[in-house]
Amino acid sequence: MDYNVECIPYREKPKVFVNADACPVKDEIQNIANQHGLEVTYVASYAHYHQSTDEKKWKFVDAEKESADLYIVNASQKGDFVVTHDMGLAASIVPKCVYVITPRGKVIQEEDLDSLLFFRYASFKARRGGEKTKGPKKFTEQDRQNFSHHFLRILSKFAGI
C-alpha cells in the first residue's frame, strides 16, 4: 500500500481498530502495534463480552448486526489502520484514507473495492436464491504469517513518513 500526502493521519500517531468478533490474529496485532507504539482498540459485540485480563483495550457495542462496523466507521480517522474481513466495512473507510488489512494479510485498496463488493453481492444473491456457496477457507498458520508480514510492512512504511 502506498502512502500519499493526502493520507497522512490527523493524529500524531494513528490508531489501530480491530473488527474483533471473529478475528484470529489479535495477539499478532497487539505485538506488532506495540513495536510501533500504537494504540489498538478491539471492537466486538456484547455477545462476545468478557473481562479482559490482558493488555488489549476492548470496546463492546450492541449486538445489532452492524454495530461494530458503525463504531469503527465513526471512530477511525484518516491515516488509521483497521483489521477486518468485512468488505462492506472496508468500502466505507478506505475512501476516507483509512488503511485496511484482512486477517489473512490482504491489504485493501480503493481500486479493489468495486470487484470485492461485486463478488460479495453476487455471493449474497446466490445464497438468497438457495444456492450453496463455499464458506471461507480454514485459517492456517501460513495465513497468520502472511498477516504478520504485511501488517508489519505497512506499519514500517508508515513509520518512515
N, CA and C atoms as an extended XYZ file, in Angstrom:
483
Properties=species:S:1:pos:R:3:atomname:S:1:resname:S:1:resid:I:1 pbc="F F F"
N         0.848       -1.167        0.000 N   MET     1
C         0.000        0.000        0.000 CA  MET     1
C         0.888        1.222        0.000 C   MET     1
N         0.634        2.099       -0.891 N   ASP     2
C         1.412        3.331       -0.959 CA  ASP     2
C         0.775        4.388       -0.065 C   ASP     2
N         1.614        5.131        0.594 N   TYR     3
C         1.141        6.221        1.435 CA  TYR     3
C         1.351        7.501        0.672 C   TYR     3
N         0.332        8.310        0.615 N   ASN     4
C         0.484        9.581       -0.056 CA  ASN     4
C         0.183       10.705        0.925 C   ASN     4
N         0.475       11.890        0.535 N   VAL     5
C         0.332       13.051        1.406 CA  VAL     5
C        -1.100       13.191        1.903 C   VAL     5
N        -2.076       12.894        1.056 N   GLU     6
C        -3.467       13.041        1.446 CA  GLU     6
C        -3.843       12.147        2.609 C   GLU     6
N        -3.114       11.049        2.811 N   CYS     7
C        -3.488       10.090        3.840 CA  CYS     7
C        -2.605       10.148        5.077 C   CYS     7
N        -1.830       11.188        5.220 N   ILE     8
C        -1.089       11.353        6.464 CA  ILE     8
C        -2.115       11.606        7.558 C   ILE     8
N        -1.991       10.950        8.701 N   PRO     9
C        -3.046       10.989        9.710 CA  PRO     9
C        -3.264       12.361       10.337 C   PRO     9
N        -4.488       12.540       10.838 N   TYR    10
C        -4.824       13.734       11.601 CA  TYR    10
C        -4.132       13.692       12.955 C   TYR    10
N        -4.085       12.496       13.526 N   ARG    11
C        -3.496       12.333       14.847 CA  ARG    11
C        -1.983       12.278       14.736 C   ARG    11
N        -1.315       12.549       15.851 N   GLU    12
C         0.142       12.415       15.868 CA  GLU    12
C         0.532       10.973       15.581 C   GLU    12
N        -0.171       10.039       16.200 N   LYS    13
C         0.044        8.615       15.929 CA  LYS    13
C        -1.296        8.028       15.504 C   LYS    13
N        -1.286        7.236       14.460 N   PRO    14
C        -2.549        6.608       14.063 CA  PRO    14
C        -2.967        5.580       15.110 C   PRO    14
N        -4.227        5.210       15.036 N   LYS    15
C        -4.754        4.155       15.899 CA  LYS    15
C        -5.042        2.937       15.043 C   LYS    15
N        -5.115        1.806       15.709 N   VAL    16
C        -5.463        0.553       15.053 CA  VAL    16
C        -6.798        0.105       15.640 C   VAL    16
N        -7.756       -0.170       14.757 N   PHE    17
C        -9.053       -0.694       15.170 CA  PHE    17
C        -9.188       -2.105       14.611 C   PHE    17
N        -9.716       -3.002       15.433 N   VAL    18
C        -9.860       -4.391       15.023 CA  VAL    18
C       -11.325       -4.782       15.120 C   VAL    18
N       -11.872       -5.256       14.009 N   ASN    19
C       -13.212       -5.836       13.996 CA  ASN    19
C       -13.048       -7.215       14.631 C   ASN    19
N       -13.253       -7.291       15.961 N   ALA    20
C       -12.693       -8.385       16.755 CA  ALA    20
C       -13.604       -9.573       17.006 C   ALA    20
N       -14.848       -9.541       16.576 N   ASP    21
C       -15.741      -10.658       16.887 CA  ASP    21
C       -15.165      -12.008       16.461 C   ASP    21
N       -14.579      -12.079       15.296 N   ALA    22
C       -14.055      -13.358       14.802 CA  ALA    22
C       -12.636      -13.201       14.263 C   ALA    22
N       -11.856      -12.344       14.875 N   CYS    23
C       -10.508      -12.079       14.367 CA  CYS    23
C        -9.507      -13.070       14.953 C   CYS    23
N        -8.843      -13.847       14.110 N   PRO    24
C        -7.914      -14.872       14.607 CA  PRO    24
C        -6.490      -14.364       14.872 C   PRO    24
N        -6.221      -13.086       14.633 N   VAL    25
C        -4.839      -12.584       14.756 CA  VAL    25
C        -4.704      -11.465       15.795 C   VAL    25
N        -5.497      -11.532       16.847 N   LYS    26
C        -5.466      -10.471       17.867 CA  LYS    26
C        -4.092      -10.341       18.520 C   LYS    26
N        -3.480      -11.457       18.868 N   ASP    27
C        -2.163      -11.397       19.522 CA  ASP    27
C        -1.102      -10.820       18.592 C   ASP    27
N        -1.145      -11.191       17.322 N   GLU    28
C        -0.189      -10.673       16.357 CA  GLU    28
C        -0.366       -9.161       16.198 C   GLU    28
N        -1.607       -8.714       16.146 N   ILE    29
C        -1.880       -7.281       16.016 CA  ILE    29
C        -1.277       -6.541       17.197 C   ILE    29
N        -1.536       -7.032       18.408 N   GLN    30
C        -1.059       -6.355       19.604 CA  GLN    30
C         0.464       -6.318       19.643 C   GLN    30
N         1.101       -7.424       19.324 N   ASN    31
C         2.569       -7.477       19.353 CA  ASN    31
C         3.184       -6.497       18.358 C   ASN    31
N         2.651       -6.466       17.144 N   ILE    32
C         3.204       -5.579       16.110 CA  ILE    32
C         2.905       -4.119       16.439 C   ILE    32
N         1.692       -3.835       16.895 N   ALA    33
C         1.345       -2.454       17.268 CA  ALA    33
C         2.222       -1.975       18.425 C   ALA    33
N         2.495       -2.856       19.382 N   ASN    34
C         3.371       -2.488       20.498 CA  ASN    34
C         4.764       -2.100       19.998 C   ASN    34
N         5.265       -2.793       18.993 N   GLN    35
C         6.583       -2.471       18.428 CA  GLN    35
C         6.615       -1.052       17.877 C   GLN    35
N         5.455       -0.554       17.435 N   HIS    36
C         5.368        0.779       16.843 CA  HIS    36
C         4.742        1.803       17.791 C   HIS    36
N         4.448        1.390       19.003 N   GLY    37
C         3.869        2.303       19.980 CA  GLY    37
C         2.479        2.781       19.617 C   GLY    37
N         1.691        1.930       18.965 N   LEU    38
C         0.353        2.323       18.525 CA  LEU    38
C        -0.725        1.750       19.445 C   LEU    38
N        -1.755        2.553       19.650 N   GLU    39
C        -2.909        2.126       20.443 CA  GLU    39
C        -3.810        1.252       19.583 C   GLU    39
N        -4.289        0.150       20.165 N   VAL    40
C        -5.193       -0.757       19.463 CA  VAL    40
C        -6.506       -0.815       20.232 C   VAL    40
N        -7.611       -0.716       19.498 N   THR    41
C        -8.940       -0.887       20.079 CA  THR    41
C        -9.605       -2.068       19.391 C   THR    41
N        -9.983       -3.054       20.191 N   TYR    42
C       -10.679       -4.237       19.695 CA  TYR    42
C       -12.169       -3.984       19.878 C   TYR    42
N       -12.922       -4.015       18.782 N   VAL    43
C       -14.343       -3.704       18.818 CA  VAL    43
C       -15.123       -5.001       18.610 C   VAL    43
N       -16.015       -5.304       19.560 N   ALA    44
C       -16.799       -6.539       19.496 CA  ALA    44
C       -18.189       -6.272       20.069 C   ALA    44
N       -19.109       -7.156       19.745 N   SER    45
C       -20.461       -7.006       20.286 CA  SER    45
C       -20.494       -7.539       21.714 C   SER    45
N       -21.505       -7.073       22.468 N   TYR    46
C       -21.669       -7.557       23.841 CA  TYR    46
C       -21.859       -9.062       23.889 C   TYR    46
N       -22.283       -9.665       22.783 N   ALA    47
C       -22.415      -11.124       22.735 CA  ALA    47
C       -21.070      -11.805       22.960 C   ALA    47
N       -19.988      -11.087       22.733 N   HIS    48
C       -18.638      -11.621       22.933 CA  HIS    48
C       -17.960      -11.001       24.152 C   HIS    48
N       -18.763      -10.404       25.038 N   TYR    49
C       -18.212       -9.706       26.191 CA  TYR    49
C       -17.418      -10.655       27.090 C   TYR    49
N       -16.321      -10.146       27.571 N   HIS    50
C       -15.514      -10.845       28.571 CA  HIS    50
C       -14.721       -9.799       29.345 C   HIS    50
N       -14.328      -10.148       30.542 N   GLN    51
C       -13.456       -9.251       31.288 CA  GLN    51
C       -12.042       -9.576       30.876 C   GLN    51
N       -11.393       -8.587       30.337 N   SER    52
C       -10.053       -8.793       29.799 CA  SER    52
C        -9.012       -8.668       30.911 C   SER    52
N        -8.122       -9.631       30.942 N   THR    53
C        -7.007       -9.562       31.886 CA  THR    53
C        -5.700       -9.310       31.144 C   THR    53
N        -5.800       -9.154       29.829 N   ASP    54
C        -4.590       -8.893       29.054 CA  ASP    54
C        -4.461       -7.401       28.783 C   ASP    54
N        -3.488       -7.042       27.971 N   GLU    55
C        -3.209       -5.630       27.709 CA  GLU    55
C        -4.133       -5.013       26.662 C   GLU    55
N        -5.005       -5.795       26.086 N   LYS    56
C        -5.835       -5.304       24.993 CA  LYS    56
C        -6.937       -4.372       25.494 C   LYS    56
N        -7.178       -3.310       24.720 N   LYS    57
C        -8.253       -2.356       25.011 CA  LYS    57
C        -9.475       -2.788       24.199 C   LYS    57
N       -10.577       -3.038       24.885 N   TRP    58
C       -11.796       -3.510       24.239 CA  TRP    58
C       -12.883       -2.450       24.283 C   TRP    58
N       -13.663       -2.384       23.215 N   LYS    59
C       -14.869       -1.564       23.154 CA  LYS    59
C       -15.999       -2.506       22.751 C   LYS    59
N       -16.971       -2.680       23.661 N   PHE    60
C       -18.093       -3.558       23.371 CA  PHE    60
C       -19.291       -2.718       22.951 C   PHE    60
N       -19.956       -3.180       21.899 N   VAL    61
C       -21.078       -2.448       21.314 CA  VAL    61
C       -22.306       -3.350       21.280 C   VAL    61
N       -23.462       -2.752       20.968 N   ASP    62
C       -24.703       -3.524       20.869 CA  ASP    62
C       -24.518       -4.733       19.967 C   ASP    62
N       -25.361       -5.721       20.184 N   ALA    63
C       -25.291       -6.942       19.383 CA  ALA    63
C       -26.003       -6.806       18.037 C   ALA    63
N       -26.486       -5.616       17.718 N   GLU    64
C       -27.139       -5.395       16.418 CA  GLU    64
C       -26.159       -5.734       15.299 C   GLU    64
N       -26.691       -6.039       14.132 N   LYS    65
C       -25.902       -6.586       13.027 CA  LYS    65
C       -24.659       -5.774       12.652 C   LYS    65
N       -24.745       -4.493       12.542 N   GLU    66
C       -23.622       -3.693       12.063 CA  GLU    66
C       -23.025       -2.759       13.125 C   GLU    66
N       -23.297       -3.008       14.390 N   SER    67
C       -22.857       -2.088       15.441 CA  SER    67
C       -21.341       -1.926       15.508 C   SER    67
N       -20.603       -3.020       15.423 N   ALA    68
C       -19.133       -2.921       15.467 CA  ALA    68
C       -18.618       -2.146       14.259 C   ALA    68
N       -19.184       -2.420       13.098 N   ASP    69
C       -18.776       -1.705       11.881 CA  ASP    69
C       -19.032       -0.215       12.017 C   ASP    69
N       -20.219        0.143       12.512 N   LEU    70
C       -20.558        1.564       12.661 CA  LEU    70
C       -19.634        2.250       13.659 C   LEU    70
N       -19.287        1.558       14.723 N   TYR    71
C       -18.355        2.153       15.690 CA  TYR    71
C       -17.017        2.453       15.005 C   TYR    71
N       -16.520        1.493       14.249 N   ILE    72
C       -15.224        1.661       13.574 CA  ILE    72
C       -15.296        2.771       12.533 C   ILE    72
N       -16.384        2.827       11.763 N   VAL    73
C       -16.545        3.894       10.762 CA  VAL    73
C       -16.484        5.259       11.443 C   VAL    73
N       -17.175        5.394       12.560 N   ASN    74
C       -17.246        6.685       13.243 CA  ASN    74
C       -15.974        7.025       14.022 C   ASN    74
N       -15.283        6.033       14.558 N   ALA    75
C       -14.104        6.300       15.398 CA  ALA    75
C       -12.813        6.436       14.596 C   ALA    75
N       -12.736        5.794       13.444 N   SER    76
C       -11.488        5.835       12.663 CA  SER    76
C       -11.361        7.166       11.932 C   SER    76
N       -10.112        7.577       11.786 N   GLN    77
C        -9.801        8.821       11.092 CA  GLN    77
C        -8.752        8.559       10.027 C   GLN    77
N        -8.585        9.550        9.193 N   LYS    78
C        -7.583        9.490        8.126 CA  LYS    78
C        -6.240        9.052        8.704 C   LYS    78
N        -5.638        8.029        8.076 N   GLY    79
C        -4.328        7.545        8.498 CA  GLY    79
C        -4.369        6.421        9.513 C   GLY    79
N        -5.560        6.080       10.039 N   ASP    80
C        -5.673        4.963       10.974 CA  ASP    80
C        -5.623        3.640       10.219 C   ASP    80
N        -5.520        2.558       10.975 N   PHE    81
C        -5.468        1.208       10.417 CA  PHE    81
C        -6.633        0.401       10.971 C   PHE    81
N        -7.251       -0.419       10.112 N   VAL    82
C        -8.340       -1.290       10.538 CA  VAL    82
C        -8.053       -2.699       10.050 C   VAL    82
N        -8.246       -3.659       10.953 N   VAL    83
C        -8.124       -5.073       10.594 CA  VAL    83
C        -9.538       -5.639       10.577 C   VAL    83
N        -9.971       -6.095        9.401 N   THR    84
C       -11.309       -6.662        9.235 CA  THR    84
C       -11.351       -7.562        8.012 C   THR    84
N       -12.277       -8.505        8.031 N   HIS    85
C       -12.545       -9.303        6.833 CA  HIS    85
C       -13.837       -8.838        6.164 C   HIS    85
N       -14.466       -7.815        6.720 N   ASP    86
C       -15.752       -7.314        6.230 CA  ASP    86
C       -15.530       -6.291        5.114 C   ASP    86
N       -15.870       -6.678        3.894 N   MET    87
C       -15.630       -5.801        2.750 CA  MET    87
C       -16.599       -4.631        2.710 C   MET    87
N       -17.771       -4.768        3.313 N   GLY    88
C       -18.677       -3.629        3.416 CA  GLY    88
C       -18.065       -2.548        4.305 C   GLY    88
N       -17.480       -2.962        5.417 N   LEU    89
C       -16.784       -2.015        6.292 CA  LEU    89
C       -15.599       -1.396        5.557 C   LEU    89
N       -14.821       -2.224        4.884 N   ALA    90
C       -13.661       -1.708        4.137 CA  ALA    90
C       -14.096       -0.649        3.124 C   ALA    90
N       -15.197       -0.913        2.424 N   ALA    91
C       -15.678        0.037        1.411 CA  ALA    91
C       -16.115        1.355        2.034 C   ALA    91
N       -16.490        1.324        3.310 N   SER    92
C       -16.920        2.546        3.991 CA  SER    92
C       -15.759        3.396        4.475 C   SER    92
N       -14.590        2.791        4.691 N   ILE    93
C       -13.498        3.538        5.315 CA  ILE    93
C       -12.275        3.755        4.433 C   ILE    93
N       -12.057        2.907        3.455 N   VAL    94
C       -10.905        3.101        2.568 CA  VAL    94
C       -10.955        4.463        1.868 C   VAL    94
N       -12.127        4.908        1.379 N   PRO    95
C       -12.161        6.219        0.711 CA  PRO    95
C       -11.806        7.396        1.622 C   PRO    95
N       -11.889        7.212        2.925 N   LYS    96
C       -11.500        8.302        3.816 CA  LYS    96
C       -10.065        8.138        4.321 C   LYS    96
N        -9.254        7.412        3.549 N   CYS    97
C        -7.822        7.224        3.831 CA  CYS    97
C        -7.562        6.462        5.119 C   CYS    97
N        -8.393        5.476        5.406 N   VAL    98
C        -8.140        4.538        6.491 CA  VAL    98
C        -7.591        3.284        5.831 C   VAL    98
N        -6.487        2.792        6.340 N   TYR    99
C        -5.819        1.634        5.752 CA  TYR    99
C        -6.442        0.359        6.294 C   TYR    99
N        -6.793       -0.562        5.394 N   VAL   100
C        -7.489       -1.789        5.774 CA  VAL   100
C        -6.654       -2.994        5.368 C   VAL   100
N        -6.541       -3.932        6.314 N   ILE   101
C        -5.875       -5.198        6.047 CA  ILE   101
C        -6.756       -6.307        6.616 C   ILE   101
N        -6.857       -7.406        5.890 N   THR   102
C        -7.662       -8.532        6.363 CA  THR   102
C        -6.814       -9.404        7.289 C   THR   102
N        -7.443      -10.252        8.096 N   PRO   103
C        -6.677      -11.158        8.957 CA  PRO   103
C        -5.783      -12.138        8.179 C   PRO   103
N        -6.021      -12.281        6.887 N   ARG   104
C        -5.155      -13.133        6.062 CA  ARG   104
C        -4.017      -12.330        5.419 C   ARG   104
N        -3.989      -11.025        5.667 N   GLY   105
C        -2.882      -10.200        5.195 CA  GLY   105
C        -3.117       -9.470        3.888 C   GLY   105
N        -4.329       -9.503        3.355 N   LYS   106
C        -4.607       -8.773        2.117 CA  LYS   106
C        -4.863       -7.309        2.457 C   LYS   106
N        -4.093       -6.437        1.844 N   VAL   107
C        -4.283       -5.002        2.020 CA  VAL   107
C        -5.334       -4.552        1.003 C   VAL   107
N        -6.398       -3.922        1.496 N   ILE   108
C        -7.498       -3.490        0.641 CA  ILE   108
C        -7.245       -2.050        0.214 C   ILE   108
N        -7.253       -1.851       -1.097 N   GLN   109
C        -7.043       -0.510       -1.642 CA  GLN   109
C        -8.293       -0.077       -2.396 C   GLN   109
N        -8.392        1.208       -2.641 N   GLU   110
C        -9.595        1.752       -3.270 CA  GLU   110
C        -9.893        1.087       -4.611 C   GLU   110
N        -8.860        0.787       -5.384 N   GLU   111
C        -9.096        0.176       -6.693 CA  GLU   111
C        -9.611       -1.264       -6.598 C   GLU   111
N        -9.537       -1.887       -5.409 N   ASP   112
C       -10.046       -3.249       -5.200 CA  ASP   112
C       -11.534       -3.279       -4.879 C   ASP   112
N       -12.078       -2.156       -4.453 N   LEU   113
C       -13.412       -2.147       -3.857 CA  LEU   113
C       -14.517       -2.583       -4.809 C   LEU   113
N       -14.515       -2.111       -6.040 N   ASP   114
C       -15.595       -2.478       -6.965 CA  ASP   114
C       -15.695       -3.985       -7.144 C   ASP   114
N       -14.573       -4.636       -7.407 N   SER   115
C       -14.625       -6.083       -7.633 CA  SER   115
C       -14.955       -6.837       -6.343 C   SER   115
N       -14.419       -6.406       -5.215 N   LEU   116
C       -14.723       -7.071       -3.944 CA  LEU   116
C       -16.205       -6.967       -3.603 C   LEU   116
N       -16.768       -5.783       -3.799 N   LEU   117
C       -18.177       -5.604       -3.498 CA  LEU   117
C       -19.066       -6.341       -4.498 C   LEU   117
N       -18.638       -6.420       -5.755 N   PHE   118
C       -19.416       -7.174       -6.741 CA  PHE   118
C       -19.475       -8.651       -6.351 C   PHE   118
N       -18.337       -9.240       -5.997 N   PHE   119
C       -18.326      -10.660       -5.633 CA  PHE   119
C       -19.086      -10.900       -4.329 C   PHE   119
N       -19.021       -9.953       -3.417 N   ARG   120
C       -19.793      -10.057       -2.171 CA  ARG   120
C       -21.287      -10.062       -2.490 C   ARG   120
N       -21.724       -9.158       -3.362 N   TYR   121
C       -23.128       -9.083       -3.751 CA  TYR   121
C       -23.563      -10.338       -4.506 C   TYR   121
N       -22.741      -10.790       -5.443 N   ALA   122
C       -23.090      -11.969       -6.236 CA  ALA   122
C       -23.236      -13.197       -5.331 C   ALA   122
N       -22.360      -13.331       -4.352 N   SER   123
C       -22.437      -14.450       -3.422 CA  SER   123
C       -23.706      -14.353       -2.570 C   SER   123
N       -24.015      -13.153       -2.093 N   PHE   124
C       -25.237      -12.939       -1.318 CA  PHE   124
C       -26.466      -13.309       -2.145 C   PHE   124
N       -26.484      -12.852       -3.384 N   LYS   125
C       -27.631      -13.105       -4.257 CA  LYS   125
C       -27.793      -14.611       -4.506 C   LYS   125
N       -26.676      -15.318       -4.716 N   ALA   126
C       -26.728      -16.758       -4.941 CA  ALA   126
C       -27.268      -17.477       -3.696 C   ALA   126
N       -26.784      -17.092       -2.515 N   ARG   127
C       -27.267      -17.710       -1.275 CA  ARG   127
C       -28.754      -17.442       -1.075 C   ARG   127
N       -29.152      -16.219       -1.358 N   ARG   128
C       -30.556      -15.851       -1.210 CA  ARG   128
C       -31.437      -16.653       -2.164 C   ARG   128
N       -30.885      -17.012       -3.316 N   GLY   129
C       -31.613      -17.816       -4.290 CA  GLY   129
C       -31.571      -19.298       -3.986 C   GLY   129
N       -30.978      -19.677       -2.865 N   GLY   130
C       -30.954      -21.080       -2.467 CA  GLY   130
C       -29.698      -21.834       -2.861 C   GLY   130
N       -28.808      -21.182       -3.582 N   GLU   131
C       -27.570      -21.844       -3.992 CA  GLU   131
C       -26.637      -21.965       -2.793 C   GLU   131
N       -25.976      -23.091       -2.699 N   LYS   132
C       -24.995      -23.272       -1.629 CA  LYS   132
C       -23.657      -22.736       -2.106 C   LYS   132
N       -23.070      -21.878       -1.298 N   THR   133
C       -21.767      -21.306       -1.647 CA  THR   133
C       -20.747      -21.769       -0.630 C   THR   133
N       -19.501      -21.749       -1.039 N   LYS   134
C       -18.427      -22.147       -0.132 CA  LYS   134
C       -18.228      -21.072        0.923 C   LYS   134
N       -17.911      -21.503        2.111 N   GLY   135
C       -17.543      -20.559        3.155 CA  GLY   135
C       -16.063      -20.249        3.013 C   GLY   135
N       -15.541      -19.494        3.949 N   PRO   136
C       -14.111      -19.173        3.880 CA  PRO   136
C       -13.263      -20.418        4.102 C   PRO   136
N       -12.078      -20.402        3.533 N   LYS   137
C       -11.132      -21.497        3.749 CA  LYS   137
C       -10.705      -21.506        5.203 C   LYS   137
N       -10.278      -22.668        5.663 N   LYS   138
C        -9.778      -22.788        7.025 CA  LYS   138
C        -8.574      -21.855        7.198 C   LYS   138
N        -8.543      -21.145        8.324 N   PHE   139
C        -7.448      -20.227        8.620 CA  PHE   139
C        -6.213      -21.056        8.985 C   PHE   139
N        -5.088      -20.759        8.329 N   THR   140
C        -3.882      -21.570        8.513 CA  THR   140
C        -2.751      -20.773        9.171 C   THR   140
N        -1.728      -21.478        9.548 N   GLU   141
C        -0.535      -20.822       10.090 CA  GLU   141
C         0.102      -19.931        9.024 C   GLU   141
N         0.029      -20.334        7.767 N   GLN   142
C         0.541      -19.503        6.675 CA  GLN   142
C        -0.233      -18.187        6.579 C   GLN   142
N        -1.552      -18.244        6.775 N   ASP   143
C        -2.367      -17.021        6.798 CA  ASP   143
C        -1.899      -16.100        7.929 C   ASP   143
N        -1.642      -16.681        9.090 N   ARG   144
C        -1.181      -15.915       10.251 CA  ARG   144
C         0.158      -15.237        9.955 C   ARG   144
N         1.068      -15.975        9.348 N   GLN   145
C         2.380      -15.424        8.996 CA  GLN   145
C         2.247      -14.350        7.922 C   GLN   145
N         1.370      -14.585        6.966 N   ASN   146
C         1.130      -13.612        5.898 CA  ASN   146
C         0.594      -12.308        6.489 C   ASN   146
N        -0.355      -12.426        7.413 N   PHE   147
C        -0.880      -11.225        8.061 CA  PHE   147
C         0.244      -10.475        8.781 C   PHE   147
N         0.999      -11.176        9.593 N   SER   148
C         2.064      -10.534       10.371 CA  SER   148
C         3.055       -9.821        9.460 C   SER   148
N         3.436      -10.483        8.383 N   HIS   149
C         4.385       -9.896        7.435 CA  HIS   149
C         3.835       -8.593        6.842 C   HIS   149
N         2.608       -8.639        6.338 N   HIS   150
C         2.036       -7.465        5.663 CA  HIS   150
C         1.693       -6.342        6.646 C   HIS   150
N         1.205       -6.692        7.819 N   PHE   151
C         0.875       -5.665        8.801 CA  PHE   151
C         2.147       -4.959        9.279 C   PHE   151
N         3.170       -5.732        9.551 N   LEU   152
C         4.449       -5.144        9.958 CA  LEU   152
C         4.999       -4.261        8.842 C   LEU   152
N         4.854       -4.714        7.620 N   ARG   153
C         5.359       -3.962        6.460 CA  ARG   153
C         4.649       -2.612        6.308 C   ARG   153
N         3.308       -2.606        6.415 N   ILE   154
C         2.623       -1.326        6.223 CA  ILE   154
C         2.868       -0.387        7.400 C   ILE   154
N         2.988       -0.926        8.607 N   LEU   155
C         3.298       -0.059        9.743 CA  LEU   155
C         4.726        0.475        9.651 C   LEU   155
N         5.637       -0.323        9.140 N   SER   156
C         7.015        0.130        8.969 CA  SER   156
C         7.093        1.221        7.908 C   SER   156
N         6.329        1.079        6.829 N   LYS   157
C         6.286        2.128        5.802 CA  LYS   157
C         5.754        3.416        6.406 C   LYS   157
N         4.705        3.302        7.223 N   PHE   158
C         4.130        4.476        7.843 CA  PHE   158
C         5.157        5.175        8.727 C   PHE   158
N         5.915        4.407        9.486 N   ALA   159
C         6.903        4.977       10.399 CA  ALA   159
C         7.950        5.787        9.642 C   ALA   159
N         8.148        5.459        8.356 N   GLY   160
C         9.126        6.162        7.548 CA  GLY   160
C         8.660        7.474        6.961 C   GLY   160
N         7.364        7.803        7.130 N   ILE   161
C         6.836        9.059        6.559 CA  ILE   161
C         7.370       10.237        7.338 C   ILE   161
